[in-house]
Amino acid sequence: MEASVILPILKKKLAFLSGGKDRRSGLILTIPLCLEQTNMDELSVTLDYLLSIPSEKCKARGFTVIVDGRKSQWNVVKTVVVMLQNVVPAEVSLVCVVKPDEFWDKKVTHFCFWKEKDRLGFEVILVSANKLTRYIEPCQLTEDFGGSLTYDHMDWLNKRLVFEKFTKESTSLLDELALINNGSDKGNQQEKERSVDLNFLPSVDPETVLQTGHELLSELQQRRFNGSDGGVSWSPMDDELLAQPQVMKLLDSLREQYTRYQEVCRQRSKRTQLEEIQQKVMQVVNWLEGPGSEQLRAQWGIGDSIRASQALQQKHEEIESQHSVRGFFLCKLQ
């Protein structure tokens, strides 16, 4: 699933991974419920996408889910908590439901969560926003919960779009370059004859893709030490740490294949030049063996005076200039 496909849904910020971690180094997944009715299908799609980003090693540490119910109703909160059991059954280790100041019926909520505990497979606690620090360090909480962790949802989303676009383009380009390079290495004459010039060119400009990759890598590396504003201390998200080696690996592969492709193009250009030279030489040879010989036999004479000799010499020079042959030295391709 790509972010560009579900972009309108992701922009709603129905859920997000802030980059914060719990005391077990598990990622914190936040679901900020609002006054409007939450679309459960869209929330499910958002969760599916977010949970596809971290590595399997990271998922194995489990997630702490913060369900912010301060602006929502109890029945919506309960639906979301139960839904987590279907979306992330094995990954959730703890669910913190942030309650509003004017809380729902305490007996009802406690009874419902207690009744569902065994079936859900994870612990659910009800907590005020100012007491979340009992379970999560303040530096791992966003400002919405009184923490100091900086998170910009649109900045994260834009970066994901760039990363996914680069990954898609570079992977496709690698396949094309490998096909071109391997086809050239085989040296099969029949394949060369069937090849078309248009198929020899990649569908995207390798230089542009490489530049995009370098800019993305620079951005990812810089954000390890600086916040999006350039001065705020910032902790990189797991997906960004995971993205860096992916981008570096793709860039290395692209440089290798592109270097081979450039060499293939140079060799192909040499072959084309030699073929053109051979074709021109054969045209001259064919003329000399055919029309040229006839012309030499038909057009000859000896001047019986200086003026007549000069006229014949001038005519000879005209014919020579029309069919002059320059020496060519054909070399093997290095």
Steps between C-alpha positions, in 0.01 A plus 500: 500500500636841402438828678405670173208259455345582838631857530163664582452253786853542637460879500218463753752381762267232633807327644874560495838370611672792672834324539457481876568173682381342822726368775538169315618684185169421333359761263216725611197504270263792561133510399367855558121468496309822428152642549387384156409136450813304411479295180606154617580379148735794444657447842556134417668594170721752682605242760576242231727747323679621814564148623654402166783751552703376803733204473401156629758538776334823612152346485617214719554745786130582493307827480359724768183654360374834629129546427424866564134499601486847654289633211307185424223283642543180694331275243743626231799439726384148578449425128854615424650294782319187385603570139866496603459134582419431134753736341807442718421197717858387562676836508304691767635463852327790673214739419481829688158662469532869585179599674335844493467722807129427514536126489258238382325274747795343684320178589391437142843564347691294752253214468514500121881495484523238772252281313689536170851459644546128433353521150699808401833352599647826627467724803281811486541780752301821546718796582497880509734680260711636785558149636620339177856552624444209738525274198692707243792740544413868434767526230318224309160674514385770259394845615132395491570288808734742674815347353795652315513279190462700177282350227381668180250277323508675161880510504506126569242432227685706239821319582329162467369600156849596383647179641238276339527680166878462502474134598251428222691690230842367597380139518339529157809672360728228640294234324520690170875565525568138595299383200692731266841419649445124512365500146814676383726257686340199329604635161229304321489636145135405448402685816695806382321492167162480672578780745351842439678826584208617712526188716866580562407812698376480862149631563632751758818706507758321721667831592170637633429189707853503644469867593165437672653212695799706615274784614275258688795330669645836601163598650472175695854525635462866596177435689682257727660799671264791435126549512293611202552862614875455504557558870279268704651179630324219322491122522473323163207271442554130447375521142758769427781293646375214287476722192862616512663162423234435235580828324875442529471148358286619209742784425798261497319263265390787275853639473637157410237427235512855361879480461460175308223656292722796407773261387246303296391826335861590416565160347176518309593845367836364381329210326259738330784722376690200366189368327450840334864506386475146364180591317661804335810302404285229343310765304830626356627148430176406327518815290860432402419142405187598308415846362851628574669238284259567215560872530878453495478282188263738323660831591864514399700690250838649421533869429670592178587845632571678827151653506334164428708329771407769754131456415524123550689551828231739627227249413696226677528713814125566494427127486759437773344761731156345458615150587798562729585231751666576825690231679333345795665293767254261660586414857362236728291625790704507813 
